[in-house]
Amino acid sequence: MAGDGFELVCEVEPPTRPDLKRVRHQIGVMSPIADAFLIPDNHIGRATVSSVAVANEVQAMGSRGIACLNSRDRNLLGFRRDLLTAAAYGVEQFLFVHGDDPAEGARTSQLTVRTMIEQARGTSYPGCNPFQVGATTRLRPVPRWKAEADFLFVQVSYDLDELLRWRDSVDLDVPVYAGVMVLASAEMAHNLAALPQLSIPDGLIAAVEQDRDAGVDHACELIVKLRDSGAFSGVHLVPVSRYRQVAARLEREL
């Protein structure tokens, strides 16, 4: 674990089949470095095992689970079901996201991230702790309603200076976690570089083309620099398929 008040929230890949073996393996491998685990919600446009159920599995293995819920796939009744299920399992932390637009362009949701936060804040159950709710932000000014969430996850960046400039530009009183994603392959690097919201240095792409471990090296070095900067409460780490290599290196360096 990172220590010194700096938290490492590791994202796991939720199963698309009714088998929790792989996700349990991810949790087991990363537990020595992780302060908590984030479980995505249908993030690749395919149905996955409920993030609330996987968060419960994380907690059964002795770690803290944060269930991600996207507004794209939910109506109000379905969202209330998720909150009730979470309360029954003792899952208390959520990250609410908009969710990528589906390929066919139709969103069925009645909800937005803002209304999900309002609903969660207005929901309580006897004998249960209040829910803690987080939101995501890009590297731009943060709306007041997001700034009043319990924590914020910042979009993935591969540039320490970019993250530090943004952090200096906003006044936030809640824990803020910088996004760090491992480039697992040259193909992944090129695909991400094509996204308008991401900027990946050409030198990093070239390094990953020459050495597949360069993506792991860069992510781990960035995490250490973010910790040493004192600018963030922690990191939201997306290790993708390289979680074994990332865990082994960070166990030595954090």
C-alpha positions, 0 to 999 in steps of 0.5 A: 500500500502507498502509505503516508495518506496517499491511496492507490485505488486499483481498477479490476476487470469485471467478469463477462461470464458467471465466473469470479475466478479471474477477478478474485485472482486480480484482487489477490495479486494487487491486494499488497499494493491496493488501498481499495478496488474500483469495479467498472460497470458495463464499461466496454459496452458488454454486460458484466457481473454487477459492480455491486456484487463484485464490490461485495466480493472484494470486501469478503476478501478483506479489501475495500470495494468501490462500485462504479455505476453508469447512468447510461443503463439505468432508470430510477427504479433500477438505481434504487435497486442497486442502492438497496443491494449495496446496503444489504451487502455493506457496500458504501462507496460508489463512483457515478459516471455518465457511461460511454454512448452506445454504438447505436446512439440511443441512451435509455437512462432517466438519470444523470450523474448529478441526479444519481448523486442527489438520489444516493444522498437522499437515501438511507437505510436503518442500521446502514452508514450513509453512502459515499459518492464520487464523480469523475472530472476532466482536466478542466474547471469543476462544476460546484455540484461535482466539487461537493461530491465525497471524492473525485477521480480525474481523467487518465493522463500520461503527463505529470506536469499536465496533472499538476497544472490542473490541480493548481487551477482548482480549489477542491476540499475533497479527496482527488485521485489522479488517473493513471492507465498502463499502456499494455501494448503498442496497439493500445497506445495508438488507439488511445492516442486517437482519442481527442481527450487524451494526449500521449507523448510520442516518445512514450508511444515509441518506447512501448513499440520497442518494449512492451514493459515501457508502459508499465515502467511509465505508469509506475514512475508516474505514480511515484512522482504523483505521490511525492508531489503531495498534490493528490490524495491518491491514484486511480490505477487502471493496470489492464492486463499488466496487473501482475507486473505493476503489482510486483514493481509497486510493491518494491517502490511504494 
